[in-house]
Amino acid sequence: MVEAHNAARAEARPTPKPALPPLAWSDAAMKQAASWAKACKFEHNPDRGDFGENLAAATPDAWGTRQVVKSWADEVTDYDHARNTCKKGKVCGHYTQVVWRNTTAVGCATVLCKKNSPFGDAFPTWQLWVCNYAPPGNFVGQRPY
């Protein structure tokens, strides 16, 4: 997970100057992510404390670690760095959290869920990923780098 995040940070566009520092693993962030993931809710944890958070959901075994981070990093196509905005109707906050310069650590967890499926009755079993970031990013009015 750290490797995938750091690869995405190394490919941030436009190219950050100086380059973004690599993230380290955080056991505290992982514990927070694991605690929330076991609830099997595809929504942000309102009690996550001083952590940023990214979520992903897929049908079982559809994605691995790299695909999860890639799904967040691919939001770069919808992000306008000069204006610090997303394209209308698009989401890009997952990307900006991944490349947030002041974030130094990430901790993640994944669980297989059998309730609260965001995919409906057709896929009652699903996989949830939660990554927490320290310190958090995505502050209104601030650019990620």
N, C-alpha and C positions, 0 to 999 in steps of 0.2 A: 504494500500500500504506500509506504514511504517512497519507494523507488518510482512508482507510477506518478505520484504527486510531484516529485522532483523533476521527472521528465517533462511534465506539463509546465512546470515553472520555468524550465530551461527553454521552452518553446513559446513563451508568452509573446504576444504581438500587440502593439509594437514592442520591439526589443527594449526591455528595461535597461537603463544605464544608471548606476552600475547593475550588473546582473543580480537577479534575485538570489538570496542565500537559500541553500537547501533546507528542507524541513527535517526535524528529528522526530523520533517516535516519542509519544507521551503516554505513559501508563495511566496517568490521571485522566487524560482525555479519553483513552480507551475504556476505562472503567465507567465513565459517564456515558459514553456511547453504548456500551453493553447493557447498562442499566436501563436505558431508554429503549433500546432495540427489543428487549424481551417483552415489552408491552405490545409489540406488533401493531403499532399505529403509524401510518404513513403521514405523519405530521410532525412539525418541529416541537421539540421539548421546550415547553414554556419555563421550565425550572432548570435549565442547563447551566446556570451560573455564568461565569466569565469565560464561556466558550462560544466560538462560532460553530455552525453546524451545517452539514450537507447530508441530504438523504437521497437514496435511490431505491427503486423497487423493480423487480423483474420476476418472471416466472422462474421456477427452480432451475438452476444450472444454465440459464440463458446467458448470463454474464459472469465473467470472472472479475477479479480485482482491477485489471487493466481496463476492461470495458466500462466499469463503473466510473473510474476517474476520467476516462476518455469522454464519457457522456457529459460530464461536467465541463471538461476542457473544451469540448466542441462548441460550447456556448460563445466562444470567442468570436464566431462569425456574426453573432447578434449584438456584440458589444462595440460601442463607439468610444474609444479611449479619449479622444479629443473633447467630446461632449460629456463623457462619463455617464452615458445612458445606454439602455438597451433599445433595440429596434422596437417599434410599436407592436404590442401584442406578444413580445418575446420575453424570455427569462434569461438572465445572464449572471445572476447573483452567485450561482454555484461556481462559475468560472472565476469571478472576481475574488471569492474567498480562497480558492486554490492558489491564486497568484498574489494574494495580499502580502505586500512587502514585509510588514511588521509581524506577520504570523511566523512563528519559529518552530511550532510542533503540531503534530497531528496524531490522533488516536482513533481507531475505527473498530467497529464490530459488525458482524453479520449474523442473522438468524433466519431460520426457515419457519415461516408462520403458517398457521392453519386457521386464523381468524382475521377479520377486518380486511380482507383482500381488496386492494384498490382496483383489481381486475374483474371483480364481480363473481358471480356464481360459477362461471365457466372455468375459473382458475382459483379454487378455494385455498390452495397451497401456493405460497409465494415467498420470495426471498427479499429481506430488507437489509440495507446497508445504512449505517449511521457513522459519519466521521465528525469528530469534534476537533476544533482548532484553538490553539492558544498562542498568543492572545488572539481574540476574535478580529474579524475584518468586517467589511461592508458597512462602514460608517457613512451616514448620509452626508453628501457634499464632499466626500473625500475620494480621491482616486486610489485604486489598489497599489499603484507605484508611480 
